[in-house]
Amino acid sequence: MAGNVSKNAHREGAKVLLSRWGGEIKMKSVFENGKLRHYAVCEKSGNTARKAKDLM
């Protein structure tokens, strides 16, 4: 399922990605140690991962 969603679409929310727990996956960004880091968060369970694919 995640193979046909581009990297840009993850950030823009063009498609709704669902996690294995049934919640929506949102991409978030945080600025720490002088670097901008992106991570995926499941809205339902609160689990986080580096890539949205890891939550599916």
C-alpha positions, 0 to 999 in steps of 0.5 A: 500500500505504501509503495504507490504513495510518493514522499511528497504525498506523505507530507501534504496528506494527499492520501489518508494512510491508515496504521495497523491499529486503525488510526490515521498516520500523520507526518510531523516535523521537529527541530532538534540539535540544529536538524529538522527531523520528520517522523510519523505518528499514529493518531489513534495509538500514539505510536511513532516511527521514522517512516509511515511505512513502519506503522502500516 
